């Protein structure tokens, strides 16, 4: 969301995803805030992230770390 020319993040408590729908998290669009990291993220690396869906349950996705 851009307000007065400044990009602002706002928390979304629930994100509805239909079966077969693809969402892409990226700068300027949807993104995930990671907290409690044990080490810094390094561009060129990847890690597994577990997402919890209300109906489908937990799903692991591979996250590629890159520079914005």
C-alpha positions in Angstrom: 0.0 0.0 0.0 1.4 3.4 -0.9 0.2 6.4 1.2 1.5 9.9 0.4 4.2 8.4 -1.8 5.5 6.2 1.0 5.2 2.4 0.8 3.6 1.0 3.9 3.1 -2.6 5.0 -0.1 -3.7 6.7 -0.7 -7.0 8.4 -3.2 -9.3 6.8 -4.6 -11.7 9.4 -6.1 -14.2 6.9 -5.1 -14.7 3.3 -7.7 -16.6 1.2 -6.1 -18.9 -1.4 -8.3 -20.9 -3.7 -7.4 -24.5 -4.7 -5.0 -24.3 -7.6 -4.4 -20.6 -7.1 -0.8 -19.4 -7.3 0.5 -16.5 -5.1 3.8 -14.8 -5.6 5.4 -13.0 -2.7 7.7 -10.2 -3.9 8.8 -6.6 -3.0 6.0 -4.1 -3.7 3.4 -6.9 -3.5 2.6 -9.6 -1.1 5.4 -10.4 1.3 6.1 -12.4 4.4 7.8 -11.0 7.5 10.2 -13.5 9.0 10.9 -13.1 12.7 13.2 -14.9 15.1 15.8 -15.8 12.4 18.8 -17.6 13.9 21.2 -16.2 11.2 21.0 -13.5 8.4 19.4 -14.4 5.0 22.0 -14.5 2.2 21.2 -13.9 -1.4 21.8 -17.0 -3.5 20.7 -19.4 -0.7 17.4 -21.1 -0.2 15.4 -22.5 2.7 12.2 -24.4 3.4 9.3 -22.5 4.9 6.2 -24.2 6.3 2.9 -22.5 5.6 -0.2 -23.5 7.5 -3.5 -23.6 5.6 -6.8 -23.9 7.4 -8.2 -26.7 5.2 -5.1 -28.2 3.5 -2.9 -28.2 6.6 0.8 -27.5 6.6 2.7 -27.3 3.3 6.4 -26.7 2.9 7.6 -24.4 0.1 11.2 -23.7 -1.0 12.2 -20.0 -0.7 15.0 -18.6 -2.8 16.8 -15.7 -1.1 17.6 -12.9 -3.6 18.4 -9.2 -3.6 15.3 -7.0 -4.1 
